[in-house]
Every structure is written in C-alpha cells, then in structure tokens.
Amino acid sequence: MTAWIELDGAANVRDLGGLPTTDGGTTVRGRVLRSANLQELSPDDVTRLVGEFGVTTVVDLRSLNELTIEGPAPLDAVDGVRHAHHPLLRELFDLTDAAKAALLTEAAEADRSRYPDDVMCGHYLGYLENRPEEVAAALRAIATAPGAAIVHCAAGKDRTGVISALALTAAGVEPEAIVADYAASSERIEAIVERLSRSKMYAAALTGQGLQTHTPRPETMTAFLEQLDTRYGGLKGWATANGLTDGELSQLRAKLRDPR
C-alpha cells in the first residue's frame, strides 16, 4: 500500500518505507521520501518534513535552468538541511533556442533508438548512459544523509522514479513492488499537472497536452528494470562501471533496511 504523505504544497509525496523485499523483509519508513517540486511547500509542510520525518537532505534532480527560473524553495532556508543538486538531464542553460531545439530533437531520437518498444524506457536508460556521475552521486547522497532524504524533480515521477527504483533495487525490494511504487504517481497526475501548469518554468511545456501524456505506465518501469539487468549486469554491474562502490551500495541498502 502506498504510503502517501499529504502536504499543502506538494501533490506527489510518499515514503519508500513499508515495501516488501525479496528476503521476506520490508523497507524502513521515514528514511527516504520521494516528491514532486517542493517550491510551494507551506510553513506547516516544512515543519512536518523536518520535525516529523527528520529530513536532513534534499536530493534535487532538476537542471540548473529549472533551479534558476524557479528560485529558492522553502527547505533551502532551513538550517541543517543540505541541498544536494544532481541534475539527470543535459544542461541547456547557456544555449540559443535553436541549439536547444536541435539537442532536444537529437535526444528524442536517441531515446527511441535506445529502446524502440518504449520510448520513455529509452529516456530513462539515457540517465544511466548520459549522466552516470549524477545518478551515482544522487544515490550516494541518499545513502549518506544523516537523517531522512527527500528526492524530487519537477513532477516526481520520471527522474525521481528512476532514482527511487535504483535505491529500492539496492535495498532488495521485490521488482513488482518497485513497479507499483513507480506507477502510483498516476493516482496524483491531475494534481501534479495542475500545480506545474502554474509554474513559469513548466506551464508552456504543458500547454495542449493531455493527462495521458504524463501518466506513468507500469510497463515502462518493468522494461527499465529488465534492461538494467540485461545491459549492465544489474545495479551492481552498472555501479561498478560508474564509480559506485560495493560499500556505498551496502550503505544505500542499510539506509532503507537497517533499523536504528
């Protein structure tokens, strides 16, 4: 059952605790949270996240362009909360509009060629191939957070979905439960899109698009996890090739599994 966290200023927030593992255990609650954009958090939301859940680390997967346009978020001003910025998309901040359009077209073609059966799966695999250092750093930031870590991007479903899936894989969570957690964002998709449509960063990109365009499909995460095994030898194989040590993977597992 999805452990939703109801906040005034974010629509897609949940705890990655309570998920079943392949050895018969469960992940521990209050260690890793996942969320959409945190720009609209209310003072009460901040108090809950820091006081009730013990958040000490924000793992922000947005681009520098997103950060700059959106501006500071409420948690940024809280003493003792670290902001770990690890963008999973190529930065387009200093490019002309024409250059941005060309690169986005090239990226879309790469996504299709990477995994033709599911373009979004191909897009997710692109995080691993094009931004491996940022993916590894995001997982490391979760593992080393002194308290709870909250991982987010804009909608909290794609970039956040991939990092959450990798962290849950490290914790030994059953693949079916990882897929279900990923797909749970579909339950909040209307509220997610409504919030983003008010943003100066995201409103234009959402114009004319239906909810179905943004709704996560379970099949996409199933394919991603299968390709993680097939292409890279699983999370361990990918991690070994990209500077994430066995010790760090064990620390990430412990973050989600070991009681304190």
Backbone as CSV, one residue per row, in Angstrom:
resi,resn,N_x,N_y,N_z,CA_x,CA_y,CA_z,C_x,C_y,C_z
1,MET,0.845,-1.198,0.000,0.000,0.000,0.000,0.879,1.246,0.000
2,THR,0.540,2.183,-0.853,1.348,3.395,-0.991,1.272,4.246,0.263
3,ALA,2.437,4.663,0.765,2.497,5.478,1.982,2.514,6.953,1.601
4,TRP,1.344,7.469,1.204,1.252,8.875,0.806,1.491,9.796,1.992
5,ILE,2.125,10.910,1.730,2.304,11.971,2.723,1.542,13.179,2.203
6,GLU,0.512,13.576,2.911,-0.345,14.662,2.439,0.227,16.003,2.898
7,LEU,0.620,16.827,1.929,1.169,18.148,2.219,0.331,19.207,1.503
8,ASP,0.367,20.423,2.026,-0.375,21.520,1.404,0.219,21.894,0.047
9,GLY,1.556,21.845,-0.049,2.227,22.428,-1.206,2.900,21.450,-2.141
10,ALA,2.616,20.171,-2.042,3.177,19.191,-2.974,2.190,18.031,-3.102
11,ALA,1.977,17.586,-4.352,0.892,16.639,-4.595,1.334,15.187,-4.703
12,ASN,2.619,14.943,-4.806,3.067,13.587,-5.139,4.191,13.174,-4.186
13,VAL,3.865,13.107,-2.909,4.874,12.833,-1.886,4.555,11.510,-1.212
14,ARG,5.546,10.639,-1.118,5.330,9.376,-0.421,6.627,8.859,0.192
15,ASP,6.439,7.956,1.132,7.525,7.327,1.875,7.852,6.002,1.200
16,LEU,9.148,5.734,1.011,9.558,4.472,0.389,9.702,3.349,1.407
17,GLY,9.222,3.567,2.606,9.202,2.522,3.608,7.989,1.625,3.463
18,GLY,8.074,0.432,4.082,6.959,-0.496,4.086,6.826,-1.346,2.845
19,LEU,7.833,-1.339,1.966,7.758,-2.121,0.735,8.395,-3.495,0.941
20,PRO,7.799,-4.536,0.371,8.299,-5.901,0.595,9.614,-6.167,-0.142
21,THR,10.493,-6.922,0.506,11.782,-7.271,-0.081,11.812,-8.755,-0.449
22,THR,12.755,-9.120,-1.266,12.819,-10.489,-1.773,13.179,-11.508,-0.698
23,ASP,13.709,-11.047,0.433,14.060,-11.971,1.523,13.016,-11.990,2.625
24,GLY,11.837,-11.447,2.347,10.741,-11.504,3.309,10.668,-10.335,4.265
25,GLY,11.537,-9.351,4.116,11.508,-8.179,4.981,10.721,-7.037,4.359
26,THR,10.894,-5.858,4.939,10.285,-4.643,4.396,11.263,-3.486,4.565
27,THR,11.110,-2.481,3.742,11.916,-1.270,3.906,11.413,-0.472,5.107
28,VAL,12.314,0.299,5.689,12.015,1.063,6.908,11.397,2.413,6.538
29,ARG,10.364,2.768,7.239,9.719,4.061,6.988,10.560,5.210,7.540
30,GLY,10.363,6.380,6.920,10.996,7.591,7.407,12.464,7.729,7.053
31,ARG,12.936,6.963,6.096,14.341,7.054,5.685,14.509,7.783,4.350
32,VAL,13.663,7.411,3.383,13.739,8.017,2.050,12.324,8.369,1.596
33,LEU,12.127,9.627,1.267,10.866,10.121,0.747,11.072,10.520,-0.711
34,ARG,10.007,10.496,-1.481,10.081,10.959,-2.871,8.970,11.974,-3.108
35,SER,9.233,12.933,-4.005,8.290,14.030,-4.140,8.378,14.692,-5.505
36,ALA,7.344,15.450,-5.824,7.381,16.391,-6.934,8.053,17.675,-6.439
37,ASN,7.996,18.698,-7.280,8.579,20.003,-6.964,8.203,20.481,-5.555
38,LEU,9.190,21.010,-4.837,8.984,21.445,-3.454,8.846,22.963,-3.326
39,GLN,8.642,23.644,-4.440,8.634,25.109,-4.419,7.463,25.694,-3.625
40,GLU,6.357,24.983,-3.533,5.155,25.551,-2.922,4.901,25.050,-1.505
41,LEU,5.891,24.460,-0.866,5.689,23.966,0.498,5.254,25.096,1.431
42,SER,4.285,24.801,2.268,3.832,25.752,3.272,4.737,25.665,4.504
43,PRO,4.677,26.651,5.398,5.439,26.548,6.654,5.106,25.276,7.428
44,ASP,3.838,24.869,7.416,3.455,23.624,8.097,4.088,22.405,7.422
45,ASP,4.163,22.437,6.099,4.811,21.340,5.369,6.276,21.209,5.776
46,VAL,6.952,22.337,5.837,8.373,22.329,6.209,8.548,21.785,7.623
47,THR,7.673,22.220,8.523,7.736,21.739,9.898,7.539,20.229,9.960
48,ARG,6.593,19.711,9.190,6.355,18.260,9.173,7.548,17.501,8.619
49,LEU,8.070,17.956,7.499,9.167,17.236,6.852,10.416,17.217,7.730
50,VAL,10.718,18.354,8.339,11.932,18.435,9.160,11.697,17.861,10.551
51,GLY,10.564,18.202,11.160,10.313,17.778,12.528,9.793,16.360,12.653
52,GLU,8.766,16.029,11.869,8.148,14.706,11.967,8.952,13.628,11.254
53,PHE,9.423,13.947,10.053,10.126,12.940,9.257,11.645,13.028,9.371
54,GLY,12.139,14.107,9.939,13.580,14.220,10.151,14.391,14.420,8.889
55,VAL,13.826,15.140,7.914,14.549,15.377,6.659,15.789,16.232,6.910
56,THR,16.913,15.731,6.458,18.176,16.476,6.545,18.797,16.727,5.179
57,THR,18.271,16.036,4.137,18.899,16.117,2.820,17.846,16.171,1.727
58,VAL,17.958,17.178,0.888,17.117,17.286,-0.300,17.967,16.887,-1.496
59,VAL,17.562,15.831,-2.201,18.266,15.388,-3.400,17.465,15.885,-4.600
60,ASP,17.966,16.931,-5.225,17.257,17.661,-6.275,17.799,17.230,-7.637
61,LEU,16.940,16.654,-8.461,17.343,16.093,-9.750,17.056,17.024,-10.919
62,ARG,16.601,18.225,-10.633,16.276,19.178,-11.696,17.539,19.787,-12.300
63,SER,17.381,20.393,-13.460,18.508,21.049,-14.119,18.806,22.389,-13.472
64,LEU,19.976,22.928,-13.784,20.331,24.256,-13.308,19.352,25.297,-13.830
65,ASN,18.892,25.112,-15.052,17.913,26.024,-15.620,16.628,26.023,-14.795
66,GLU,16.158,24.854,-14.406,14.960,24.759,-13.574,15.176,25.451,-12.228
67,LEU,16.319,25.202,-11.612,16.608,25.813,-10.319,16.637,27.329,-10.418
68,THR,17.264,27.828,-11.467,17.429,29.272,-11.617,16.097,29.967,-11.839
69,ILE,15.270,29.401,-12.711,13.985,30.015,-13.016,13.007,29.886,-11.850
70,GLU,12.988,28.733,-11.208,12.066,28.512,-10.092,12.475,29.274,-8.831
71,GLY,13.764,29.477,-8.645,14.241,30.201,-7.475,14.313,29.332,-6.227
72,PRO,14.679,29.938,-5.092,14.835,29.175,-3.847,13.525,28.520,-3.411
73,ALA,13.646,27.335,-2.821,12.498,26.628,-2.267,12.508,26.758,-0.746
74,PRO,11.364,26.586,-0.085,11.291,26.800,1.366,12.297,26.005,2.188
75,LEU,12.582,24.759,1.798,13.535,23.963,2.578,14.960,24.488,2.478
76,ASP,15.239,25.282,1.435,16.594,25.812,1.256,17.013,26.726,2.401
77,ALA,16.029,27.312,3.065,16.324,28.274,4.119,16.434,27.645,5.501
78,VAL,16.265,26.331,5.582,16.242,25.658,6.885,17.654,25.227,7.273
79,ASP,18.108,25.689,8.419,19.419,25.284,8.922,19.435,23.772,9.149
80,GLY,20.533,23.156,8.736,20.675,21.724,8.953,20.136,20.860,7.832
81,VAL,19.506,21.479,6.821,19.028,20.735,5.665,19.961,21.011,4.491
82,ARG,20.567,19.954,3.989,21.527,20.068,2.887,20.812,19.909,1.559
83,HIS,21.185,20.735,0.587,20.626,20.650,-0.762,21.670,20.004,-1.667
84,ALA,21.396,18.773,-2.110,22.304,18.042,-2.988,21.731,18.079,-4.403
85,HIS,22.396,18.822,-5.287,21.883,19.034,-6.645,22.585,18.091,-7.623
86,HIS,21.810,17.190,-8.228,22.370,16.201,-9.153,21.455,16.078,-10.375
87,PRO,21.605,16.973,-11.328,20.708,17.001,-12.492,20.875,15.788,-13.396
88,LEU,19.766,15.171,-13.772,19.804,13.972,-14.600,19.628,14.260,-16.086
89,LEU,19.348,15.518,-16.431,19.213,15.899,-17.827,20.375,16.796,-18.231
90,ARG,20.720,16.742,-19.507,21.784,17.595,-20.016,21.420,19.058,-19.833
91,GLU,22.369,19.857,-19.396,22.114,21.277,-19.175,22.034,22.027,-20.503
92,LEU,21.001,22.859,-20.638,20.802,23.658,-21.846,20.809,25.146,-21.528
93,PHE,21.357,25.489,-20.369,21.184,26.822,-19.797,21.739,27.925,-20.683
94,ASP,22.918,27.747,-21.261,23.582,28.822,-21.987,23.453,28.700,-23.506
95,LEU,22.542,27.856,-23.983,22.406,27.638,-25.415,21.332,28.541,-26.018
96,THR,21.480,28.811,-27.310,20.434,29.540,-28.024,19.204,28.652,-28.174
97,ASP,18.074,29.276,-28.502,16.847,28.499,-28.684,17.007,27.470,-29.799
98,ALA,17.698,27.862,-30.876,17.896,26.944,-31.997,18.752,25.747,-31.577
99,ALA,19.795,26.021,-30.803,20.667,24.934,-30.340,19.928,24.021,-29.370
100,LYS,19.112,24.600,-28.510,18.311,23.792,-27.591,17.362,22.875,-28.359
101,ALA,16.684,23.428,-29.371,15.734,22.641,-30.145,16.438,21.488,-30.855
102,ALA,17.618,21.755,-31.385,18.368,20.707,-32.083,18.782,19.601,-31.126
103,LEU,19.246,19.981,-29.937,19.674,18.983,-28.963,18.496,18.171,-28.443
104,LEU,17.358,18.814,-28.237,16.174,18.094,-27.773,15.683,17.105,-28.830
105,THR,15.748,17.503,-30.086,15.373,16.584,-31.165,16.327,15.397,-31.216
106,GLU,17.606,15.684,-31.075,18.615,14.615,-31.065,18.406,13.665,-29.891
107,ALA,18.066,14.241,-28.723,17.841,13.415,-27.535,16.614,12.533,-27.708
108,ALA,15.555,13.072,-28.302,14.337,12.286,-28.519,14.606,11.129,-29.476
109,GLU,15.394,11.369,-30.490,15.745,10.300,-31.430,16.592,9.230,-30.737
110,ALA,17.498,9.674,-29.856,18.321,8.723,-29.107,17.465,7.863,-28.187
111,ASP,16.453,8.461,-27.556,15.551,7.702,-26.685,14.838,6.609,-27.478
112,ARG,14.369,6.961,-28.676,13.660,5.982,-29.500,14.585,4.856,-29.944
113,SER,15.793,5.196,-30.332,16.712,4.165,-30.810,17.247,3.306,-29.669
114,ARG,17.323,3.868,-28.471,17.862,3.128,-27.325,16.937,1.982,-26.926
115,TYR,15.622,2.233,-27.006,14.649,1.173,-26.669,13.362,1.452,-27.445
116,PRO,13.299,0.996,-28.694,12.169,1.347,-29.569,10.805,0.911,-29.048
117,ASP,10.742,-0.148,-28.258,9.450,-0.652,-27.783,8.793,0.274,-26.760
118,ASP,9.568,1.123,-26.117,9.032,2.029,-25.098,9.980,3.220,-25.002
119,VAL,9.597,4.316,-25.634,10.489,5.478,-25.724,10.825,6.030,-24.337
120,MET,9.858,5.983,-23.412,10.145,6.505,-22.079,11.170,5.637,-21.364
121,CYS,11.117,4.332,-21.550,12.153,3.459,-21.004,13.504,3.850,-21.611
122,GLY,13.535,4.105,-22.913,14.771,4.556,-23.551,15.272,5.853,-22.956
123,HIS,14.347,6.735,-22.605,14.707,8.001,-21.958,15.342,7.751,-20.590
124,TYR,14.755,6.844,-19.823,15.297,6.522,-18.504,16.678,5.889,-18.610
125,LEU,16.856,5.013,-19.579,18.175,4.409,-19.781,19.198,5.489,-20.136
126,GLY,18.726,6.554,-20.763,19.607,7.672,-21.084,20.193,8.340,-19.848
127,TYR,19.446,8.356,-18.738,20.018,8.889,-17.496,21.274,8.100,-17.121
128,LEU,21.170,6.778,-17.214,22.289,5.917,-16.829,23.474,6.078,-17.772
129,GLU,23.190,6.316,-19.040,24.253,6.367,-20.035,24.845,7.762,-20.204
130,ASN,24.004,8.791,-20.104,24.467,10.159,-20.358,24.867,10.923,-19.106
131,ARG,24.302,10.549,-17.940,24.582,11.271,-16.696,24.946,10.299,-15.574
132,PRO,25.823,9.342,-15.826,26.104,8.327,-14.808,26.680,8.898,-13.522
133,GLU,27.494,9.952,-13.652,28.098,10.528,-12.448,27.050,11.178,-11.558
134,GLU,26.003,11.747,-12.161,24.947,12.391,-11.381,24.017,11.346,-10.760
135,VAL,23.738,10.282,-11.493,22.938,9.195,-10.924,23.645,8.596,-9.720
136,ALA,24.947,8.307,-9.877,25.724,7.746,-8.764,25.767,8.703,-7.588
137,ALA,25.945,9.995,-7.871,26.026,10.991,-6.793,24.692,11.130,-6.063
138,ALA,23.582,11.030,-6.793,22.265,11.114,-6.154,22.057,9.939,-5.212
139,LEU,22.425,8.735,-5.649,22.298,7.559,-4.784,23.221,7.684,-3.573
140,ARG,24.398,8.223,-3.782,25.347,8.412,-2.680,24.806,9.424,-1.667
141,ALA,24.144,10.477,-2.167,23.573,11.492,-1.271,22.461,10.896,-0.409
142,ILE,21.668,10.001,-0.989,20.637,9.316,-0.207,21.279,8.457,0.872
143,ALA,22.288,7.680,0.469,22.921,6.731,1.390,23.581,7.423,2.567
144,THR,24.137,8.615,2.331,24.929,9.294,3.360,24.148,10.352,4.135
145,ALA,22.869,10.520,3.822,22.065,11.508,4.553,22.030,11.153,6.038
146,PRO,22.351,12.095,6.925,22.331,11.785,8.356,20.934,11.510,8.901
147,GLY,19.933,12.079,8.256,18.542,11.808,8.609,17.815,11.311,7.381
148,ALA,16.552,11.665,7.247,15.788,11.260,6.070,16.208,12.088,4.858
149,ALA,16.195,11.447,3.696,16.432,12.136,2.432,15.117,12.247,1.681
150,ILE,14.891,13.393,1.021,13.734,13.548,0.151,14.246,13.821,-1.252
151,VAL,13.845,12.965,-2.189,14.300,13.024,-3.574,13.198,13.643,-4.415
152,HIS,13.541,14.594,-5.271,12.485,15.200,-6.096,13.037,15.728,-7.409
153,CYS,12.110,15.943,-8.345,12.415,16.624,-9.600,11.291,17.646,-9.817
154,ALA,10.631,17.623,-10.952,9.505,18.532,-11.174,8.186,17.844,-10.843
155,ALA,7.871,16.773,-11.576,6.626,16.038,-11.338,6.787,14.933,-10.307
156,GLY,8.023,14.522,-10.044,8.267,13.460,-9.070,7.952,12.078,-9.597
157,LYS,7.995,11.896,-10.923,7.605,10.597,-11.473,8.646,9.978,-12.392
158,ASP,9.413,10.769,-13.119,10.362,10.226,-14.089,11.779,10.179,-13.526
159,ARG,12.416,11.331,-13.389,13.750,11.343,-12.786,13.713,10.783,-11.370
160,THR,12.749,11.249,-10.594,12.591,10.733,-9.233,12.225,9.252,-9.249
161,GLY,11.423,8.857,-10.220,11.036,7.450,-10.322,12.211,6.534,-10.570
162,VAL,13.154,6.975,-11.404,14.325,6.153,-11.703,15.251,6.067,-10.500
163,ILE,15.548,7.190,-9.862,16.434,7.154,-8.693,15.797,6.349,-7.567
164,SER,14.500,6.482,-7.375,13.805,5.695,-6.354,13.887,4.211,-6.684
165,ALA,13.690,3.858,-7.946,13.749,2.459,-8.350,15.140,1.877,-8.112
166,LEU,16.169,2.635,-8.395,17.535,2.156,-8.169,17.818,1.987,-6.679
167,ALA,17.369,2.934,-5.867,17.566,2.821,-4.417,16.817,1.605,-3.869
168,LEU,15.604,1.392,-4.337,14.820,0.240,-3.881,15.432,-1.071,-4.368
169,THR,16.014,-1.053,-5.553,16.723,-2.237,-6.042,17.897,-2.569,-5.137
170,ALA,18.640,-1.542,-4.738,19.765,-1.753,-3.816,19.289,-2.337,-2.501
171,ALA,18.078,-1.979,-2.087,17.521,-2.476,-0.828,16.910,-3.860,-0.955
172,GLY,16.908,-4.424,-2.158,16.357,-5.758,-2.344,14.848,-5.820,-2.400
173,VAL,14.209,-4.710,-2.777,12.746,-4.694,-2.862,12.294,-5.531,-4.060
174,GLU,11.186,-6.227,-3.885,10.639,-7.046,-4.957,10.368,-6.181,-6.195
175,PRO,10.763,-6.640,-7.382,10.548,-5.840,-8.593,9.102,-5.403,-8.786
176,GLU,8.153,-6.258,-8.451,6.740,-5.897,-8.611,6.369,-4.710,-7.724
177,ALA,6.980,-4.638,-6.537,6.707,-3.527,-5.629,7.359,-2.243,-6.133
178,ILE,8.524,-2.357,-6.757,9.180,-1.187,-7.347,8.315,-0.624,-8.470
179,VAL,7.793,-1.509,-9.303,6.921,-1.088,-10.398,5.661,-0.426,-9.850
180,ALA,5.081,-1.000,-8.820,3.862,-0.435,-8.230,4.128,0.947,-7.633
181,ASP,5.271,1.105,-6.979,5.603,2.424,-6.435,5.745,3.444,-7.555
182,TYR,6.423,3.070,-8.619,6.585,3.968,-9.765,5.225,4.373,-10.321
183,ALA,4.354,3.390,-10.517,3.059,3.647,-11.144,2.113,4.436,-10.248
184,ALA,2.376,4.479,-8.948,1.472,5.172,-8.018,1.330,6.655,-8.338
185,SER,2.324,7.245,-9.005,2.212,8.662,-9.372,1.007,8.925,-10.264
186,SER,0.526,7.897,-10.968,-0.639,8.080,-11.832,-1.876,8.467,-11.024
187,GLU,-1.903,8.098,-9.742,-3.044,8.434,-8.891,-3.118,9.935,-8.601
188,ARG,-2.000,10.616,-8.756,-1.944,12.049,-8.441,-1.653,12.899,-9.682
189,ILE,-1.763,12.307,-10.869,-1.285,13.004,-12.061,-2.054,14.296,-12.339
190,GLU,-3.344,14.307,-12.060,-4.122,15.527,-12.307,-3.625,16.668,-11.420
191,ALA,-3.399,16.390,-10.150,-2.913,17.420,-9.234,-1.484,17.833,-9.579
192,ILE,-0.667,16.881,-10.015,0.714,17.198,-10.405,0.715,18.179,-11.564
193,VAL,-0.034,17.867,-12.602,-0.065,18.716,-13.788,-0.666,20.073,-13.464
194,GLU,-1.690,20.094,-12.619,-2.317,21.374,-12.249,-1.308,22.288,-11.560
195,ARG,-0.506,21.730,-10.666,0.493,22.538,-9.968,1.577,23.036,-10.924
196,LEU,2.060,22.153,-11.777,3.130,22.545,-12.695,2.645,23.566,-13.719
197,SER,1.361,23.518,-14.059,0.814,24.460,-15.042,0.773,25.886,-14.504
198,ARG,0.943,26.050,-13.191,1.001,27.388,-12.598,2.424,27.943,-12.576
199,SER,3.393,27.104,-12.933,4.786,27.489,-12.811,5.290,28.186,-14.069
200,LYS,6.094,29.222,-13.896,6.666,29.911,-15.052,7.658,29.029,-15.794
201,MET,8.183,28.004,-15.135,9.132,27.099,-15.774,8.439,26.057,-16.637
202,TYR,7.337,25.496,-16.164,6.759,24.320,-16.795,5.467,24.566,-17.557
203,ALA,4.810,25.708,-17.353,3.471,25.926,-17.919,3.451,25.800,-19.436
204,ALA,4.409,26.418,-20.110,4.402,26.413,-21.580,4.530,25.000,-22.138
205,ALA,5.364,24.182,-21.507,5.589,22.813,-21.995,4.344,21.948,-21.840
206,LEU,3.453,22.310,-20.917,2.256,21.502,-20.664,1.072,21.903,-21.528
207,THR,1.180,23.052,-22.198,0.062,23.565,-22.980,-0.357,22.577,-24.070
208,GLY,-1.644,22.252,-24.075,-2.178,21.389,-25.119,-1.943,19.906,-24.926
209,GLN,-1.329,19.514,-23.834,-1.049,18.102,-23.590,-2.085,17.504,-22.644
210,GLY,-2.544,16.315,-22.950,-3.497,15.633,-22.090,-2.804,14.924,-20.948
211,LEU,-3.595,14.537,-19.952,-3.031,13.859,-18.791,-2.362,12.546,-19.173
212,GLN,-2.897,11.880,-20.210,-2.346,10.588,-20.602,-0.885,10.703,-21.008
213,THR,-0.512,11.854,-21.540,0.870,12.076,-21.965,1.836,11.949,-20.800
214,HIS,1.380,12.320,-19.625,2.263,12.380,-18.456,2.067,11.224,-17.478
215,THR,1.100,10.370,-17.731,0.790,9.297,-16.788,1.801,8.162,-16.908
216,PRO,2.470,7.800,-15.810,3.443,6.707,-15.872,2.775,5.359,-16.090
217,ARG,3.406,4.533,-16.912,2.891,3.205,-17.240,3.724,2.149,-16.529
218,PRO,3.100,1.194,-15.852,3.871,0.139,-15.178,4.836,-0.574,-16.120
219,GLU,4.410,-0.765,-17.371,5.249,-1.467,-18.339,6.588,-0.784,-18.553
220,THR,6.607,0.526,-18.409,7.849,1.267,-18.617,8.876,0.907,-17.549
221,MET,8.463,0.878,-16.293,9.407,0.539,-15.232,9.790,-0.937,-15.284
222,THR,8.838,-1.792,-15.650,9.170,-3.211,-15.813,10.274,-3.372,-16.855
223,ALA,10.137,-2.678,-17.976,11.148,-2.757,-19.031,12.475,-2.172,-18.556
224,PHE,12.423,-1.075,-17.818,13.654,-0.456,-17.325,14.431,-1.410,-16.418
225,LEU,13.739,-2.048,-15.495,14.413,-2.977,-14.582,14.982,-4.177,-15.340
226,GLU,14.248,-4.636,-16.333,14.770,-5.742,-17.149,16.012,-5.321,-17.913
227,GLN,15.990,-4.122,-18.469,17.137,-3.633,-19.227,18.333,-3.334,-18.314
228,LEU,18.058,-2.937,-17.084,19.139,-2.740,-16.121,19.920,-4.030,-15.950
229,ASP,19.219,-5.147,-15.886,19.868,-6.458,-15.775,20.548,-6.866,-17.076
230,THR,19.826,-6.720,-18.166,20.319,-7.219,-19.454,21.523,-6.436,-19.954
231,ARG,21.457,-5.120,-19.858,22.505,-4.274,-20.453,23.716,-4.071,-19.553
232,TYR,23.477,-4.019,-18.259,24.544,-3.594,-17.351,24.905,-4.627,-16.289
233,GLY,24.244,-5.789,-16.308,24.500,-6.764,-15.264,23.883,-6.379,-13.944
234,GLY,22.720,-5.707,-14.000,22.034,-5.285,-12.783,22.624,-4.011,-12.204
235,LEU,22.072,-3.593,-11.084,22.546,-2.370,-10.448,24.017,-2.487,-10.059
236,LYS,24.414,-3.619,-9.550,25.801,-3.807,-9.143,26.752,-3.654,-10.337
237,GLY,26.380,-4.232,-11.465,27.220,-4.115,-12.647,27.333,-2.681,-13.119
238,TRP,26.188,-1.987,-13.146,26.215,-0.578,-13.556,27.028,0.254,-12.561
239,ALA,26.821,0.012,-11.276,27.522,0.779,-10.244,29.033,0.579,-10.333
240,THR,29.468,-0.647,-10.515,30.892,-0.948,-10.600,31.539,-0.195,-11.754
241,ALA,30.812,-0.094,-12.853,31.344,0.583,-14.036,31.314,2.101,-13.908
242,ASN,30.605,2.609,-12.907,30.406,4.061,-12.821,30.770,4.652,-11.459
243,GLY,31.677,3.976,-10.744,32.286,4.584,-9.573,31.522,4.487,-8.278
244,LEU,30.465,3.685,-8.248,29.722,3.484,-7.002,30.187,2.151,-6.415
245,THR,30.808,2.190,-5.270,31.471,1.006,-4.723,30.488,0.045,-4.062
246,ASP,30.960,-1.181,-3.814,30.150,-2.153,-3.083,29.792,-1.628,-1.704
247,GLY,30.741,-0.933,-1.081,30.485,-0.369,0.239,29.392,0.672,0.211
248,GLU,29.374,1.490,-0.841,28.336,2.514,-0.955,26.983,1.884,-1.250
249,LEU,26.956,0.823,-2.062,25.695,0.121,-2.293,25.173,-0.513,-1.009
250,SER,26.086,-1.041,-0.199,25.688,-1.621,1.087,25.142,-0.540,2.013
251,GLN,25.759,0.642,1.960,25.280,1.760,2.780,23.896,2.198,2.332
252,LEU,23.665,2.193,1.021,22.349,2.548,0.495,21.305,1.517,0.920
253,ARG,21.668,0.248,0.847,20.765,-0.813,1.299,20.427,-0.624,2.779
254,ALA,21.460,-0.360,3.575,21.249,-0.189,5.015,20.351,1.004,5.310
255,LYS,20.448,2.045,4.492,19.629,3.231,4.695,18.142,2.862,4.682
256,LEU,17.788,1.956,3.808,16.385,1.593,3.646,15.988,0.340,4.423
257,ARG,16.980,-0.369,4.977,16.669,-1.665,5.577,16.982,-1.791,7.071
258,ASP,18.073,-1.201,7.523,18.527,-1.471,8.886,17.775,-0.638,9.920
259,PRO,17.185,-1.260,10.930,16.538,-0.494,11.999,17.583,0.220,12.840
260,ARG,17.157,1.313,13.486,18.089,2.052,14.341,17.567,2.029,15.765
